[in-house]
Amino acid sequence: MNKLLAQIAKFGVVGVICFIIDYVIYRIFNAGFEAVGFDNVFPQYYLISGFIAFTVSVVANYILSFKFVFERKEDMSRKKEFIIFVILSAIGLGINELCLFVGFDLIYKNWSWLNGIMSASFAKDVFFKFGATGVVMVYNFITRKIFLEKKD
């Protein structure tokens, strides 16, 4: 049990680092798209920002996860390990994008009382982004533990 708690703590630290990478890139791209008026052409521009940011953070997460969190399976090639990691991450990306879309486009934009308690920017860039990250973090830990970690 102590080993699992230590692993969860390490996963949390790696997750925070990768979230910072993800979040900073997400905000930079959102600001860039808004500055050039792309938000007027494609209102879901934040999904593109989310895709780019998530992709960069996955590479960092792969490196840090196997350096500090998970024990590699000795009978699995690094190529196969990376492919499985990317597939699991792609599913995580889908969950992330779905959470952002449902949260912002379906909930925030249609529940007028939310407009009174938070701005669109806060809803998109903080509230639903952090919520999506929490959901994906739980998914990532469970699936990586099941499919990629060496069994004791």
N, CA, C and O atoms as a GROMACS GRO file, in nm:
protein
  608
    1MET      N    1   0.082  -0.120   0.000
    1MET     CA    2   0.000   0.000   0.000
    1MET      C    3   0.086   0.126   0.000
    1MET      O    4   0.055   0.223  -0.070
    2ASN      N    5   0.195   0.126   0.079
    2ASN     CA    6   0.285   0.241   0.082
    2ASN      C    7   0.349   0.265  -0.054
    2ASN      O    8   0.370   0.379  -0.095
    3LYS      N    9   0.381   0.154  -0.124
    3LYS     CA   10   0.440   0.165  -0.257
    3LYS      C   11   0.342   0.232  -0.353
    3LYS      O   12   0.380   0.317  -0.434
    4LEU      N   13   0.215   0.194  -0.344
    4LEU     CA   14   0.112   0.253  -0.430
    4LEU      C   15   0.095   0.402  -0.399
    4LEU      O   16   0.085   0.483  -0.491
    5LEU      N   17   0.093   0.438  -0.272
    5LEU     CA   18   0.079   0.579  -0.234
    5LEU      C   19   0.198   0.662  -0.283
    5LEU      O   20   0.182   0.774  -0.330
    6ALA      N   21   0.318   0.605  -0.270
    6ALA     CA   22   0.438   0.674  -0.319
    6ALA      C   23   0.431   0.691  -0.471
    6ALA      O   24   0.468   0.796  -0.525
    7GLN      N   25   0.382   0.588  -0.538
    7GLN     CA   26   0.369   0.595  -0.684
    7GLN      C   27   0.266   0.700  -0.724
    7GLN      O   28   0.287   0.775  -0.819
    8ILE      N   29   0.155   0.704  -0.653
    8ILE     CA   30   0.052   0.805  -0.682
    8ILE      C   31   0.108   0.945  -0.660
    8ILE      O   32   0.080   1.036  -0.737
    9ALA      N   33   0.188   0.963  -0.554
    9ALA     CA   34   0.249   1.093  -0.527
    9ALA      C   35   0.344   1.132  -0.640
    9ALA      O   36   0.342   1.246  -0.686
   10LYS      N   37   0.428   1.039  -0.685
   10LYS     CA   38   0.520   1.067  -0.796
   10LYS      C   39   0.442   1.098  -0.924
   10LYS      O   40   0.476   1.189  -0.998
   11PHE      N   41   0.335   1.020  -0.946
   11PHE     CA   42   0.250   1.044  -1.063
   11PHE      C   43   0.190   1.184  -1.056
   11PHE      O   44   0.178   1.253  -1.157
   12GLY      N   45   0.152   1.225  -0.935
   12GLY     CA   46   0.097   1.359  -0.916
   12GLY      C   47   0.197   1.468  -0.949
   12GLY      O   48   0.163   1.567  -1.014
   13VAL      N   49   0.322   1.450  -0.905
   13VAL     CA   50   0.427   1.549  -0.934
   13VAL      C   51   0.452   1.556  -1.085
   13VAL      O   52   0.457   1.665  -1.142
   14VAL      N   53   0.467   1.440  -1.149
   14VAL     CA   54   0.485   1.437  -1.294
   14VAL      C   55   0.364   1.500  -1.362
   14VAL      O   56   0.378   1.575  -1.459
   15GLY      N   57   0.246   1.469  -1.312
   15GLY     CA   58   0.123   1.525  -1.368
   15GLY      C   59   0.119   1.676  -1.358
   15GLY      O   60   0.076   1.744  -1.452
   16VAL      N   61   0.162   1.730  -1.244
   16VAL     CA   62   0.163   1.876  -1.227
   16VAL      C   63   0.261   1.940  -1.327
   16VAL      O   64   0.229   2.041  -1.390
   17ILE      N   65   0.378   1.881  -1.341
   17ILE     CA   66   0.477   1.933  -1.436
   17ILE      C   67   0.420   1.932  -1.578
   17ILE      O   68   0.429   2.030  -1.651
   18CYS      N   69   0.361   1.819  -1.615
   18CYS     CA   70   0.305   1.807  -1.750
   18CYS      C   71   0.182   1.894  -1.768
   18CYS      O   72   0.156   1.944  -1.878
   19PHE      N   73   0.106   1.913  -1.661
   19PHE     CA   74  -0.009   2.004  -1.670
   19PHE      C   75   0.038   2.147  -1.695
   19PHE      O   76  -0.021   2.219  -1.774
   20ILE      N   77   0.144   2.187  -1.627
   20ILE     CA   78   0.198   2.322  -1.648
   20ILE      C   79   0.240   2.339  -1.793
   20ILE      O   80   0.211   2.441  -1.856
   21ILE      N   81   0.310   2.239  -1.847
   21ILE     CA   82   0.349   2.242  -1.988
   21ILE      C   83   0.224   2.255  -2.076
   21ILE      O   84   0.217   2.342  -2.163
   22ASP      N   85   0.127   2.168  -2.051
   22ASP     CA   86   0.002   2.167  -2.127
   22ASP      C   87  -0.070   2.301  -2.117
   22ASP      O   88  -0.112   2.357  -2.218
   23TYR      N   89  -0.085   2.350  -1.997
   23TYR     CA   90  -0.163   2.471  -1.972
   23TYR      C   91  -0.099   2.595  -2.033
   23TYR      O   92  -0.167   2.679  -2.092
   24VAL      N   93   0.033   2.607  -2.017
   24VAL     CA   94   0.102   2.724  -2.072
   24VAL      C   95   0.091   2.725  -2.225
   24VAL      O   96   0.063   2.829  -2.284
   25ILE      N   97   0.112   2.611  -2.287
   25ILE     CA   98   0.101   2.603  -2.434
   25ILE      C   99  -0.043   2.631  -2.476
   25ILE      O  100  -0.066   2.702  -2.574
   26TYR      N  101  -0.140   2.575  -2.404
   26TYR     CA  102  -0.283   2.598  -2.432
   26TYR      C  103  -0.315   2.747  -2.430
   26TYR      O  104  -0.380   2.799  -2.521
   27ARG      N  105  -0.271   2.816  -2.325
   27ARG     CA  106  -0.299   2.959  -2.311
   27ARG      C  107  -0.228   3.041  -2.418
   27ARG      O  108  -0.284   3.137  -2.472
   28ILE      N  109  -0.104   3.005  -2.451
   28ILE     CA  110  -0.029   3.077  -2.554
   28ILE      C  111  -0.100   3.066  -2.689
   28ILE      O  112  -0.118   3.167  -2.758
   29PHE      N  113  -0.141   2.945  -2.725
   29PHE     CA  114  -0.210   2.928  -2.853
   29PHE      C  115  -0.346   2.996  -2.853
   29PHE      O  116  -0.384   3.057  -2.953
   30ASN      N  117  -0.420   2.987  -2.743
   30ASN     CA  118  -0.549   3.059  -2.736
   30ASN      C  119  -0.528   3.209  -2.757
   30ASN      O  120  -0.600   3.272  -2.835
   31ALA      N  121  -0.430   3.265  -2.688
   31ALA     CA  122  -0.402   3.408  -2.701
   31ALA      C  123  -0.361   3.442  -2.845
   31ALA      O  124  -0.403   3.544  -2.899
   32GLY      N  125  -0.280   3.358  -2.905
   32GLY     CA  126  -0.238   3.380  -3.043
   32GLY      C  127  -0.354   3.374  -3.140
   32GLY      O  128  -0.366   3.460  -3.227
   33PHE      N  129  -0.438   3.273  -3.125
   33PHE     CA  130  -0.555   3.261  -3.214
   33PHE      C  131  -0.650   3.381  -3.197
   33PHE      O  132  -0.704   3.432  -3.295
   34GLU      N  133  -0.668   3.425  -3.073
   34GLU     CA  134  -0.755   3.540  -3.048
   34GLU      C  135  -0.694   3.668  -3.105
   34GLU      O  136  -0.766   3.754  -3.157
   35ALA      N  137  -0.562   3.682  -3.095
   35ALA     CA  138  -0.494   3.802  -3.143
   35ALA      C  139  -0.506   3.819  -3.295
   35ALA      O  140  -0.514   3.931  -3.345
   36VAL      N  141  -0.508   3.708  -3.367
   36VAL     CA  142  -0.517   3.716  -3.514
   36VAL      C  143  -0.661   3.703  -3.564
   36VAL      O  144  -0.684   3.705  -3.685
   37GLY      N  145  -0.756   3.691  -3.473
   37GLY     CA  146  -0.897   3.684  -3.511
   37GLY      C  147  -0.945   3.546  -3.554
   37GLY      O  148  -1.054   3.534  -3.610
   38PHE      N  149  -0.865   3.443  -3.529
   38PHE     CA  150  -0.905   3.308  -3.568
   38PHE      C  151  -1.028   3.261  -3.491
   38PHE      O  152  -1.103   3.176  -3.538
   39ASP      N  153  -1.048   3.318  -3.372
   39ASP     CA  154  -1.165   3.281  -3.291
   39ASP      C  155  -1.296   3.322  -3.360
   39ASP      O  156  -1.400   3.263  -3.333
   40ASN      N  157  -1.291   3.422  -3.447
   40ASN     CA  158  -1.410   3.463  -3.523
   40ASN      C  159  -1.438   3.369  -3.640
   40ASN      O  160  -1.553   3.353  -3.681
   41VAL      N  161  -1.334   3.307  -3.692
   41VAL     CA  162  -1.348   3.215  -3.805
   41VAL      C  163  -1.386   3.075  -3.756
   41VAL      O  164  -1.470   3.008  -3.815
   42PHE      N  165  -1.323   3.032  -3.648
   42PHE     CA  166  -1.344   2.898  -3.592
   42PHE      C  167  -1.365   2.912  -3.442
   42PHE      O  168  -1.268   2.914  -3.366
   43PRO      N  169  -1.491   2.922  -3.397
   43PRO     CA  170  -1.519   2.946  -3.255
   43PRO      C  171  -1.465   2.839  -3.160
   43PRO      O  172  -1.445   2.867  -3.041
   44GLN      N  173  -1.440   2.720  -3.207
   44GLN     CA  174  -1.385   2.614  -3.123
   44GLN      C  175  -1.232   2.608  -3.135
   44GLN      O  176  -1.172   2.501  -3.122
   45TYR      N  177  -1.170   2.722  -3.161
   45TYR     CA  178  -1.025   2.732  -3.175
   45TYR      C  179  -0.952   2.673  -3.055
   45TYR      O  180  -0.841   2.622  -3.069
   46TYR      N  181  -1.012   2.682  -2.939
   46TYR     CA  182  -0.949   2.631  -2.816
   46TYR      C  183  -0.929   2.480  -2.822
   46TYR      O  184  -0.844   2.426  -2.750
   47LEU      N  185  -1.005   2.410  -2.906
   47LEU     CA  186  -0.984   2.266  -2.922
   47LEU      C  187  -0.852   2.240  -2.996
   47LEU      O  188  -0.783   2.142  -2.965
   48ILE      N  189  -0.817   2.325  -3.092
   48ILE     CA  190  -0.688   2.313  -3.160
   48ILE      C  191  -0.576   2.342  -3.060
   48ILE      O  192  -0.476   2.270  -3.056
   49SER      N  193  -0.594   2.446  -2.979
   49SER     CA  194  -0.495   2.477  -2.875
   49SER      C  195  -0.479   2.359  -2.781
   49SER      O  196  -0.367   2.322  -2.744
   50GLY      N  197  -0.591   2.299  -2.742
   50GLY     CA  198  -0.588   2.183  -2.654
   50GLY      C  199  -0.515   2.065  -2.715
   50GLY      O  200  -0.440   1.996  -2.646
   51PHE      N  201  -0.536   2.043  -2.844
   51PHE     CA  202  -0.470   1.932  -2.914
   51PHE      C  203  -0.319   1.952  -2.916
   51PHE      O  204  -0.243   1.860  -2.885
   52ILE      N  205  -0.274   2.071  -2.954
   52ILE     CA  206  -0.131   2.100  -2.961
   52ILE      C  207  -0.067   2.087  -2.824
   52ILE      O  208   0.037   2.023  -2.809
   53ALA      N  209  -0.127   2.148  -2.724
   53ALA     CA  210  -0.072   2.146  -2.588
   53ALA      C  211  -0.068   2.005  -2.532
   53ALA      O  212   0.032   1.965  -2.471
   54PHE      N  213  -0.174   1.931  -2.552
   54PHE     CA  214  -0.182   1.794  -2.501
   54PHE      C  215  -0.075   1.707  -2.566
   54PHE      O  216  -0.013   1.625  -2.498
   55THR      N  217  -0.053   1.724  -2.696
   55THR     CA  218   0.046   1.644  -2.769
   55THR      C  219   0.186   1.668  -2.715
   55THR      O  220   0.261   1.573  -2.693
   56VAL      N  221   0.222   1.793  -2.693
   56VAL     CA  222   0.355   1.825  -2.639
   56VAL      C  223   0.369   1.767  -2.498
   56VAL      O  224   0.473   1.712  -2.463
   57SER      N  225   0.265   1.780  -2.418
   57SER     CA  226   0.274   1.731  -2.280
   57SER      C  227   0.281   1.579  -2.273
   57SER      O  228   0.336   1.524  -2.177
   58VAL      N  229   0.227   1.509  -2.373
   58VAL     CA  230   0.233   1.362  -2.375
   58VAL      C  231   0.378   1.315  -2.388
   58VAL      O  232   0.418   1.219  -2.322
   59VAL      N  233   0.455   1.381  -2.472
   59VAL     CA  234   0.596   1.343  -2.489
   59VAL      C  235   0.671   1.362  -2.358
   59VAL      O  236   0.746   1.274  -2.316
   60ALA      N  237   0.651   1.475  -2.293
   60ALA     CA  238   0.714   1.500  -2.163
   60ALA      C  239   0.668   1.397  -2.061
   60ALA      O  240   0.747   1.348  -1.982
   61ASN      N  241   0.539   1.366  -2.064
   61ASN     CA  242   0.483   1.270  -1.969
   61ASN      C  243   0.541   1.131  -1.988
   61ASN      O  244   0.569   1.062  -1.890
   62TYR      N  245   0.559   1.090  -2.112
   62TYR     CA  246   0.618   0.958  -2.141
   62TYR      C  247   0.758   0.948  -2.078
   62TYR      O  248   0.789   0.852  -2.009
   63ILE      N  249   0.839   1.048  -2.105
   63ILE     CA  250   0.976   1.048  -2.054
   63ILE      C  251   0.978   1.046  -1.901
   63ILE      O  252   1.046   0.964  -1.840
   64LEU      N  253   0.903   1.136  -1.840
   64LEU     CA  254   0.903   1.147  -1.694
   64LEU      C  255   0.836   1.028  -1.625
   64LEU      O  256   0.879   0.985  -1.518
   65SER      N  257   0.730   0.975  -1.686
   65SER     CA  258   0.659   0.862  -1.625
   65SER      C  259   0.747   0.740  -1.610
   65SER      O  260   0.745   0.673  -1.507
   66PHE      N  261   0.825   0.710  -1.714
   66PHE     CA  262   0.908   0.590  -1.705
   66PHE      C  263   1.041   0.616  -1.637
   66PHE      O  264   1.113   0.522  -1.603
   67LYS      N  265   1.076   0.741  -1.617
   67LYS     CA  266   1.196   0.772  -1.541
   67LYS      C  267   1.167   0.771  -1.390
   67LYS      O  268   1.251   0.729  -1.311
   68PHE      N  269   1.047   0.817  -1.351
   68PHE     CA  270   1.020   0.837  -1.209
   68PHE      C  271   0.900   0.761  -1.151
   68PHE      O  272   0.894   0.743  -1.029
   69VAL      N  273   0.805   0.715  -1.232
   69VAL     CA  274   0.680   0.663  -1.177
   69VAL      C  275   0.662   0.513  -1.197
   69VAL      O  276   0.643   0.440  -1.100
   70PHE      N  277   0.667   0.468  -1.321
   70PHE     CA  278   0.633   0.330  -1.352
   70PHE      C  279   0.757   0.246  -1.381
   70PHE      O  280   0.854   0.294  -1.438
   71GLU      N  281   0.750   0.118  -1.341
   71GLU     CA  282   0.856   0.023  -1.375
   71GLU      C  283   0.822  -0.038  -1.510
   71GLU      O  284   0.711  -0.085  -1.532
   72ARG      N  285   0.920  -0.035  -1.598
   72ARG     CA  286   0.898  -0.088  -1.733
   72ARG      C  287   0.883  -0.240  -1.728
   72ARG      O  288   0.943  -0.308  -1.646
   73LYS      N  289   0.799  -0.290  -1.820
   73LYS     CA  290   0.789  -0.435  -1.840
   73LYS      C  291   0.914  -0.478  -1.916
   73LYS      O  292   0.947  -0.421  -2.020
   74GLU      N  293   0.984  -0.576  -1.862
   74GLU     CA  294   1.108  -0.620  -1.925
   74GLU      C  295   1.084  -0.693  -2.056
   74GLU      O  296   1.171  -0.694  -2.144
   75ASP      N  297   0.967  -0.754  -2.070
   75ASP     CA  298   0.938  -0.832  -2.192
   75ASP      C  299   0.869  -0.748  -2.300
   75ASP      O  300   0.822  -0.804  -2.399
   76MET      N  301   0.863  -0.618  -2.283
   76MET     CA  302   0.798  -0.532  -2.382
   76MET      C  303   0.902  -0.439  -2.445
   76MET      O  304   0.977  -0.372  -2.374
   77SER      N  305   0.905  -0.436  -2.578
   77SER     CA  306   0.998  -0.347  -2.646
   77SER      C  307   0.959  -0.202  -2.622
   77SER      O  308   0.843  -0.171  -2.597
   78ARG      N  309   1.058  -0.113  -2.629
   78ARG     CA  310   1.031   0.029  -2.608
   78ARG      C  311   0.937   0.081  -2.717
   78ARG      O  312   0.855   0.169  -2.692
   79LYS      N  313   0.951   0.026  -2.839
   79LYS     CA  314   0.863   0.068  -2.948
   79LYS      C  315   0.718   0.034  -2.916
   79LYS      O  316   0.629   0.118  -2.931
   80LYS      N  317   0.694  -0.090  -2.872
   80LYS     CA  318   0.558  -0.132  -2.836
   80LYS      C  319   0.507  -0.050  -2.718
   80LYS      O  320   0.391  -0.008  -2.716
   81GLU      N  321   0.594  -0.027  -2.620
   81GLU     CA  322   0.557   0.052  -2.502
   81GLU      C  323   0.513   0.193  -2.544
   81GLU      O  324   0.411   0.244  -2.498
   82PHE      N  325   0.592   0.255  -2.632
   82PHE     CA  326   0.560   0.390  -2.677
   82PHE      C  327   0.429   0.392  -2.756
   82PHE      O  328   0.348   0.484  -2.740
   83ILE      N  329   0.409   0.293  -2.842
   83ILE     CA  330   0.285   0.286  -2.920
   83ILE      C  331   0.164   0.274  -2.828
   83ILE      O  332   0.064   0.343  -2.847
   84ILE      N  333   0.173   0.186  -2.728
   84ILE     CA  334   0.063   0.171  -2.632
   84ILE      C  335   0.041   0.302  -2.556
   84ILE      O  336  -0.072   0.344  -2.536
   85PHE      N  337   0.151   0.365  -2.514
   85PHE     CA  338   0.143   0.492  -2.443
   85PHE      C  339   0.073   0.598  -2.528
   85PHE      O  340  -0.013   0.671  -2.479
   86VAL      N  341   0.109   0.605  -2.656
   86VAL     CA  342   0.048   0.703  -2.746
   86VAL      C  343  -0.100   0.672  -2.769
   86VAL      O  344  -0.183   0.763  -2.771
   87ILE      N  345  -0.134   0.544  -2.785
   87ILE     CA  346  -0.275   0.506  -2.803
   87ILE      C  347  -0.356   0.544  -2.679
   87ILE      O  348  -0.464   0.603  -2.691
   88LEU      N  349  -0.305   0.509  -2.561
   88LEU     CA  350  -0.375   0.546  -2.438
   88LEU      C  351  -0.386   0.698  -2.424
   88LEU      O  352  -0.488   0.750  -2.380
   89SER      N  353  -0.280   0.768  -2.464
   89SER     CA  354  -0.281   0.914  -2.458
   89SER      C  355  -0.379   0.973  -2.558
   89SER      O  356  -0.445   1.074  -2.529
   90ALA      N  357  -0.390   0.911  -2.676
   90ALA     CA  358  -0.487   0.959  -2.776
   90ALA      C  359  -0.630   0.946  -2.723
   90ALA      O  360  -0.713   1.033  -2.744
   91ILE      N  361  -0.656   0.836  -2.654
   91ILE     CA  362  -0.787   0.820  -2.591
   91ILE      C  363  -0.805   0.928  -2.484
   91ILE      O  364  -0.912   0.987  -2.472
   92GLY      N  365  -0.699   0.953  -2.407
   92GLY     CA  366  -0.702   1.060  -2.308
   92GLY      C  367  -0.727   1.196  -2.372
   92GLY      O  368  -0.800   1.278  -2.317
   93LEU      N  369  -0.666   1.219  -2.488
   93LEU     CA  370  -0.689   1.343  -2.561
   93LEU      C  371  -0.836   1.355  -2.600
   93LEU      O  372  -0.896   1.462  -2.587
   94GLY      N  373  -0.893   1.244  -2.647
   94GLY     CA  374  -1.035   1.245  -2.682
   94GLY      C  375  -1.122   1.279  -2.563
   94GLY      O  376  -1.217   1.356  -2.574
   95ILE      N  377  -1.089   1.221  -2.448
   95ILE     CA  378  -1.162   1.251  -2.325
   95ILE      C  379  -1.146   1.399  -2.288
   95ILE      O  380  -1.242   1.466  -2.251
   96ASN      N  381  -1.022   1.450  -2.299
   96ASN     CA  382  -0.992   1.590  -2.270
   96ASN      C  383  -1.074   1.684  -2.361
   96ASN      O  384  -1.138   1.777  -2.313
   97GLU      N  385  -1.070   1.658  -2.491
   97GLU     CA  386  -1.141   1.743  -2.586
   97GLU      C  387  -1.292   1.735  -2.564
   97GLU      O  388  -1.363   1.836  -2.572
   98LEU      N  389  -1.341   1.615  -2.535
   98LEU     CA  390  -1.484   1.597  -2.509
   98LEU      C  391  -1.527   1.675  -2.385
   98LEU      O  392  -1.632   1.740  -2.385
   99CYS      N  393  -1.446   1.667  -2.280
   99CYS     CA  394  -1.477   1.742  -2.157
   99CYS      C  395  -1.479   1.892  -2.183
   99CYS      O  396  -1.568   1.962  -2.135
  100LEU      N  397  -1.381   1.943  -2.260
  100LEU     CA  398  -1.378   2.086  -2.293
  100LEU      C  399  -1.499   2.126  -2.376
  100LEU      O  400  -1.562   2.228  -2.348
  101PHE      N  401  -1.532   2.047  -2.477
  101PHE     CA  402  -1.645   2.079  -2.564
  101PHE      C  403  -1.777   2.073  -2.488
  101PHE      O  404  -1.858   2.166  -2.496
  102VAL      N  405  -1.799   1.965  -2.415
  102VAL     CA  406  -1.924   1.951  -2.338
  102VAL      C  407  -1.932   2.063  -2.234
  102VAL      O  408  -2.036   2.127  -2.218
  103GLY      N  409  -1.822   2.084  -2.163
  103GLY     CA  410  -1.823   2.185  -2.058
  103GLY      C  411  -1.849   2.325  -2.110
  103GLY      O  412  -1.935   2.396  -2.058
  104PHE      N  413  -1.774   2.364  -2.212
  104PHE     CA  414  -1.786   2.503  -2.259
  104PHE      C  415  -1.900   2.522  -2.358
  104PHE      O  416  -1.986   2.607  -2.337
  105ASP      N  417  -1.902   2.444  -2.465
  105ASP     CA  418  -2.002   2.466  -2.571
  105ASP      C  419  -2.142   2.419  -2.534
  105ASP      O  420  -2.240   2.484  -2.570
  106LEU      N  421  -2.151   2.310  -2.463
  106LEU     CA  422  -2.284   2.259  -2.433
  106LEU      C  423  -2.339   2.306  -2.298
  106LEU      O  424  -2.458   2.335  -2.286
  107ILE      N  425  -2.253   2.314  -2.198
  107ILE     CA  426  -2.302   2.355  -2.066
  107ILE      C  427  -2.293   2.506  -2.049
  107ILE      O  428  -2.395   2.573  -2.030
  108TYR      N  429  -2.172   2.561  -2.056
  108TYR     CA  430  -2.155   2.705  -2.028
  108TYR      C  431  -2.239   2.793  -2.120
  108TYR      O  432  -2.308   2.884  -2.074
  109LYS      N  433  -2.234   2.765  -2.249
  109LYS     CA  434  -2.305   2.851  -2.344
  109LYS      C  435  -2.457   2.838  -2.335
  109LYS      O  436  -2.530   2.926  -2.382
  110ASN      N  437  -2.507   2.729  -2.277
  110ASN     CA  438  -2.651   2.707  -2.272
  110ASN      C  439  -2.712   2.724  -2.133
  110ASN      O  440  -2.835   2.728  -2.120
  111TRP      N  441  -2.632   2.734  -2.032
  111TRP     CA  442  -2.683   2.756  -1.897
  111TRP      C  443  -2.654   2.901  -1.860
  111TRP      O  444  -2.545   2.932  -1.812
  112SER      N  445  -2.748   2.987  -1.884
  112SER     CA  446  -2.725   3.131  -1.868
  112SER      C  447  -2.683   3.171  -1.727
  112SER      O  448  -2.611   3.269  -1.710
  113TRP      N  449  -2.725   3.096  -1.626
  113TRP     CA  450  -2.687   3.133  -1.489
  113TRP      C  451  -2.536   3.121  -1.468
  113TRP      O  452  -2.480   3.190  -1.383
  114LEU      N  453  -2.469   3.032  -1.546
  114LEU     CA  454  -2.323   3.022  -1.535
  114LEU      C  455  -2.255   3.149  -1.584
  114LEU      O  456  -2.151   3.189  -1.532
  115ASN      N  457  -2.314   3.213  -1.685
  115ASN     CA  458  -2.258   3.338  -1.738
  115ASN      C  459  -2.254   3.446  -1.630
  115ASN      O  460  -2.170   3.536  -1.635
  116GLY      N  461  -2.344   3.437  -1.534
  116GLY     CA  462  -2.349   3.535  -1.427
  116GLY      C  463  -2.244   3.513  -1.320
  116GLY      O  464  -2.212   3.605  -1.245
  117ILE      N  465  -2.190   3.392  -1.311
  117ILE     CA  466  -2.093   3.365  -1.204
  117ILE      C  467  -1.950   3.348  -1.253
  117ILE      O  468  -1.856   3.348  -1.173
  118MET      N  469  -1.931   3.331  -1.386
  118MET     CA  470  -1.795   3.323  -1.439
  118MET      C  471  -1.792   3.372  -1.583
  118MET      O  472  -1.888   3.357  -1.658
  119SER      N  473  -1.680   3.432  -1.619
  119SER     CA  474  -1.664   3.481  -1.756
  119SER      C  475  -1.640   3.364  -1.850
  119SER      O  476  -1.605   3.254  -1.807
  120ALA      N  477  -1.660   3.388  -1.978
  120ALA     CA  478  -1.634   3.284  -2.078
  120ALA      C  479  -1.487   3.242  -2.075
  120ALA      O  480  -1.455   3.124  -2.087
  121SER      N  481  -1.399   3.339  -2.058
  121SER     CA  482  -1.256   3.310  -2.053
  121SER      C  483  -1.222   3.221  -1.933
  121SER      O  484  -1.148   3.123  -1.947
  122PHE      N  485  -1.277   3.254  -1.816
  122PHE     CA  486  -1.252   3.172  -1.697
  122PHE      C  487  -1.309   3.032  -1.716
  122PHE      O  488  -1.245   2.933  -1.681
  123ALA      N  489  -1.430   3.024  -1.772
  123ALA     CA  490  -1.493   2.893  -1.793
  123ALA      C  491  -1.408   2.807  -1.884
  123ALA      O  492  -1.385   2.690  -1.855
  124LYS      N  493  -1.362   2.864  -1.995
  124LYS     CA  494  -1.287   2.789  -2.096
  124LYS      C  495  -1.145   2.760  -2.051
  124LYS      O  496  -1.097   2.647  -2.063
  125ASP      N  497  -1.077   2.863  -2.000
  125ASP     CA  498  -0.934   2.851  -1.972
  125ASP      C  499  -0.900   2.797  -1.834
  125ASP      O  500  -0.787   2.752  -1.812
  126VAL      N  501  -0.993   2.801  -1.742
  126VAL     CA  502  -0.963   2.754  -1.606
  126VAL      C  503  -1.060   2.644  -1.563
  126VAL      O  504  -1.018   2.529  -1.544
  127PHE      N  505  -1.186   2.677  -1.547
  127PHE     CA  506  -1.282   2.585  -1.488
  127PHE      C  507  -1.291   2.452  -1.562
  127PHE      O  508  -1.269   2.346  -1.503
  128PHE      N  509  -1.324   2.456  -1.690
  128PHE     CA  510  -1.342   2.331  -1.764
  128PHE      C  511  -1.208   2.268  -1.802
  128PHE      O  512  -1.200   2.146  -1.817
  129LYS      N  513  -1.104   2.348  -1.819
  129LYS     CA  514  -0.970   2.294  -1.848
  129LYS      C  515  -0.919   2.214  -1.728
  129LYS      O  516  -0.867   2.104  -1.745
  130PHE      N  517  -0.933   2.268  -1.608
  130PHE     CA  518  -0.888   2.196  -1.489
  130PHE      C  519  -0.973   2.071  -1.466
  130PHE      O  520  -0.921   1.966  -1.428
  131GLY      N  521  -1.103   2.082  -1.490
  131GLY     CA  522  -1.191   1.966  -1.476
  131GLY      C  523  -1.153   1.855  -1.572
  131GLY      O  524  -1.146   1.738  -1.534
  132ALA      N  525  -1.129   1.892  -1.698
  132ALA     CA  526  -1.088   1.793  -1.799
  132ALA      C  527  -0.956   1.728  -1.760
  132ALA      O  528  -0.939   1.607  -1.777
  133THR      N  529  -0.865   1.807  -1.710
  133THR     CA  530  -0.734   1.755  -1.668
  133THR      C  531  -0.749   1.654  -1.555
  133THR      O  532  -0.682   1.550  -1.556
  134GLY      N  533  -0.834   1.681  -1.459
  134GLY     CA  534  -0.857   1.588  -1.349
  134GLY      C  535  -0.912   1.455  -1.396
  134GLY      O  536  -0.867   1.349  -1.351
  135VAL      N  537  -1.008   1.459  -1.486
  135VAL     CA  538  -1.067   1.336  -1.540
  135VAL      C  539  -0.961   1.255  -1.614
  135VAL      O  540  -0.950   1.134  -1.595
  136VAL      N  541  -0.883   1.322  -1.699
  136VAL     CA  542  -0.781   1.253  -1.778
  136VAL      C  543  -0.668   1.200  -1.690
  136VAL      O  544  -0.610   1.096  -1.720
  137MET      N  545  -0.637   1.269  -1.583
  137MET     CA  546  -0.531   1.224  -1.493
  137MET      C  547  -0.567   1.089  -1.429
  137MET      O  548  -0.482   1.000  -1.421
  138VAL      N  549  -0.689   1.074  -1.385
  138VAL     CA  550  -0.734   0.947  -1.326
  138VAL      C  551  -0.730   0.837  -1.432
  138VAL      O  552  -0.680   0.728  -1.407
  139TYR      N  553  -0.781   0.867  -1.551
  139TYR     CA  554  -0.778   0.771  -1.662
  139TYR      C  555  -0.634   0.728  -1.692
  139TYR      O  556  -0.606   0.609  -1.706
  140ASN      N  557  -0.542   0.825  -1.701
  140ASN     CA  558  -0.402   0.795  -1.734
  140ASN      C  559  -0.338   0.703  -1.631
  140ASN      O  560  -0.272   0.606  -1.668
  141PHE      N  561  -0.356   0.732  -1.504
  141PHE     CA  562  -0.293   0.649  -1.401
  141PHE      C  563  -0.342   0.506  -1.410
  141PHE      O  564  -0.263   0.412  -1.410
  142ILE      N  565  -0.472   0.489  -1.417
  142ILE     CA  566  -0.530   0.354  -1.419
  142ILE      C  567  -0.486   0.277  -1.543
  142ILE      O  568  -0.444   0.162  -1.532
  143THR      N  569  -0.495   0.338  -1.660
  143THR     CA  570  -0.462   0.264  -1.783
  143THR      C  571  -0.312   0.235  -1.794
  143THR      O  572  -0.275   0.128  -1.842
  144ARG      N  573  -0.228   0.325  -1.752
  144ARG     CA  574  -0.083   0.300  -1.759
  144ARG      C  575  -0.043   0.192  -1.660
  144ARG      O  576   0.044   0.110  -1.689
  145LYS      N  577  -0.106   0.192  -1.546
  145LYS     CA  578  -0.078   0.089  -1.446
  145LYS      C  579  -0.120  -0.048  -1.500
  145LYS      O  580  -0.048  -0.146  -1.482
  146ILE      N  581  -0.234  -0.055  -1.565
  146ILE     CA  582  -0.285  -0.182  -1.618
  146ILE      C  583  -0.203  -0.230  -1.738
  146ILE      O  584  -0.162  -0.346  -1.742
  147PHE      N  585  -0.180  -0.143  -1.835
  147PHE     CA  586  -0.123  -0.186  -1.962
  147PHE      C  587   0.028  -0.173  -1.975
  147PHE      O  588   0.088  -0.242  -2.058
  148LEU      N  589   0.092  -0.087  -1.898
  148LEU     CA  590   0.233  -0.060  -1.921
  148LEU      C  591   0.327  -0.095  -1.806
  148LEU      O  592   0.447  -0.111  -1.828
  149GLU      N  593   0.276  -0.107  -1.686
  149GLU     CA  594   0.365  -0.130  -1.573
  149GLU      C  595   0.395  -0.277  -1.552
  149GLU      O  596   0.310  -0.364  -1.571
  150LYS      N  597   0.518  -0.300  -1.513
  150LYS     CA  598   0.561  -0.435  -1.476
  150LYS      C  599   0.478  -0.482  -1.357
  150LYS      O  600   0.457  -0.408  -1.261
  151LYS      N  601   0.431  -0.604  -1.365
  151LYS     CA  602   0.352  -0.662  -1.255
  151LYS      C  603   0.447  -0.725  -1.153
  151LYS      O  604   0.544  -0.791  -1.189
  152ASP      N  605   0.416  -0.703  -1.026
  152ASP     CA  606   0.500  -0.762  -0.919
  152ASP      C  607   0.473  -0.909  -0.902
  152ASP      O  608   0.534  -0.973  -0.816
   0.00000   0.00000   0.00000
